Amino acid sequence: MEPLRSIPPPGRPGPPEAESPRAALELARLLRDAGYASPRIQERLGTGDELLARSPELPSYLRRLGDADELAVLLRLLLLGVPVDRARVDGHVGGELRGRLESANFLVHDGEVVHGAARLVPHDELLIASDHAAAAETHADHVPGVHRPSVALAHLTVRRGGERALDLCAGNGIQAILLAAHAEHVVATDVNERALAYTRLNAALNGVDNVETRAGSFFEPLDGERFDLVVANPPYVVSPETAYLFRDGGMRGDGVSELVVRGIPQMLAPGAFACVLIAWALDPDDPAERPRTWLEGSGCDAFLLHTSTDDPIETATLWNRELVDRPEAYADALDRWLAYYRELGIERLGYACLVLRRRLESGEAAAAGWVEALQLPRQALRPAGRHVARLFETHDHLAGDAAGQALLRRRLRVADEAVVSRDSRFHAGRWHAQAPTIRLEAGLPFTAELDPPTARLLAELDGSRTLEEALAGAVVEGDDTRAEGLDLARRMLEIGFLELADEDAP
Ligand SMILES: C[S@@+](CC[C@H](N)C(=O)[O-])C[C@H]1O[C@@H](n2cnc3c(N)ncnc32)[C@H](O)[C@@H]1O
């Protein structure tokens, strides 16, 4: 009978380890040659979804997959965490690939069955190994795969070339590996040695040789060093537990986010960026208040890219999903988490990617950094690092022009990524045109409805006129409406619907 859920290997195998960087690369090549890559896997499992999290669809996947060919056997072992008869492994998995998997300890033998020692998931061009999800329930040092927050962080990171980069709380090493193409040397830290073993394995599988791993808590392994780029996905969840290192930082309330946000500015070289995922106790009257306080006197400018606001039940549900098939434990956990939030007086939790940029100045000028909060759309994120860098550049450009007098003299145009469209709805026997919308097809997925005056103004902004001329052309008359038009143009410029079209544009 087919298993209903993943079955962990007996004992607890350590993370696989290749004999040499060359052996790891060769193993990755052989896996890809066997079809172990996203498009083939999605086709075989009949899913268009990303292969990110533990799947409740296992029974359906197994029936679709069968176990009578090489890729099916590999996927059972390494993606789905399901044991396979030894005879099937020997019969289907090519000798060279089998040998490489064996010598890197990817296979665990248990009598007549074989288990995959780790989970292996393709993400675009990368192969990322982690612990199988089924093992999570019992081990605090469980190393998860790449999850939605990791992908969001990867998409929002401003990756500028530089000598030294830091991945704080590296886990399986995905961020460090992505940084490695943009820095000469990457330092990856984690308190969990098991995570660092995966970081090394994943670096090797992906042909990355400039990642150095260092064990220790948060900033401990960093001795006053400065970096040109810092990325951090710390255990930011506000939780009453200490069950998992990857989730529970073991500090009260939003203490982990505060510690990391207060510590990172000292790690940054002048002009360097940092991108860090955070959670905080959010006050609906001033949502950005706590992160802003943490940044006072930091010497950094910052965009708080606010991804979501959850109530306590949403947060407790999201972070205890692994218990859904154990209803009593699940209900107990929800009660524990909700009691904790009540005790701390937390009614809302904010989640964001905080992007910091160390000021070039020092002293008082540096201390006067600004913090802007920007609510990100709910849509799935996509690569947006360049857009995030542009937010800072545009902000710099507009600084010192609060009244917009200089902006009025600038030529603006609609950004290349912006698309304007108008939907129609069929209702009561006829078509009704809806208000036009503008959306960005690349970068941050902003979208907005266009009212008639805004649509007229946009039509005028083709890069040939100054904003002042465009406002006149769009028949925005009177001081108030002109001020509104100016304010509108400024906001559209800030988030990227518009861009400066003259020579000294950023
Ligand atoms: C959410 S995971 C991040 C994984 C990975 N960087 C990513 O983006 O997918 C958080 C990581 O923080 C590590 N961690 C937990 N407590 C820590 C501490 N005190 N110091 C350093 N790392 C810690 C965990 O071991 C875990 O690997």
The ligand as a MOL file (V3000), in Angstrom:
LIG
                    3D

  0  0  0     0  0            999 V3000
M  V30 BEGIN CTAB
M  V30 COUNTS 27 29 0 0 0
M  V30 BEGIN ATOM
M  V30 1 C 13.9110 31.1910 8.7480 0
M  V30 2 S 15.4110 30.3020 8.8010 0 CHG=1
M  V30 3 C 16.2800 31.1000 7.4540 0
M  V30 4 C 16.7000 30.1800 6.3670 0
M  V30 5 C 17.2530 30.7990 5.1140 0
M  V30 6 N 18.1690 31.9070 5.3650 0
M  V30 7 C 16.1600 31.2280 4.1670 0
M  V30 8 O 16.1070 32.4200 3.8130 0
M  V30 9 O 15.3660 30.3860 3.7730 0 CHG=-1
M  V30 10 C 16.1620 31.0060 10.2270 0
M  V30 11 C 17.5270 30.4660 10.5560 0
M  V30 12 O 17.9880 31.1530 11.7240 0
M  V30 13 C 18.7450 30.2530 12.4970 0
M  V30 14 N 18.8440 30.7400 13.8790 0
M  V30 15 C 17.9740 30.5610 14.9030 0
M  V30 16 N 18.4290 31.1660 16.0140 0
M  V30 17 C 19.6090 31.7550 15.6780 0
M  V30 18 C 20.5610 32.5090 16.3910 0
M  V30 19 N 20.3900 32.7840 17.6780 0
M  V30 20 N 21.6490 32.9450 15.7270 0
M  V30 21 C 21.8430 32.6530 14.4260 0
M  V30 22 N 20.9750 31.9150 13.6980 0
M  V30 23 C 19.8660 31.4800 14.3150 0
M  V30 24 C 18.0230 28.9410 12.3580 0
M  V30 25 O 18.8880 27.8640 12.6550 0
M  V30 26 C 17.5650 28.9880 10.8970 0
M  V30 27 O 18.4910 28.3480 10.0740 0
M  V30 END ATOM
M  V30 BEGIN BOND
M  V30 1 1 1 2
M  V30 2 1 2 3
M  V30 3 1 2 10
M  V30 4 1 3 4
M  V30 5 1 4 5
M  V30 6 1 5 6
M  V30 7 1 5 7
M  V30 8 2 7 8
M  V30 9 1 7 9
M  V30 10 1 10 11
M  V30 11 1 11 12
M  V30 12 1 11 26
M  V30 13 1 12 13
M  V30 14 1 13 14
M  V30 15 1 13 24
M  V30 16 1 14 15
M  V30 17 1 14 23
M  V30 18 2 15 16
M  V30 19 1 16 17
M  V30 20 1 17 18
M  V30 21 2 17 23
M  V30 22 1 18 19
M  V30 23 2 18 20
M  V30 24 1 20 21
M  V30 25 2 21 22
M  V30 26 1 22 23
M  V30 27 1 24 25
M  V30 28 1 24 26
M  V30 29 1 26 27
M  V30 END BOND
M  V30 END CTAB
M  END
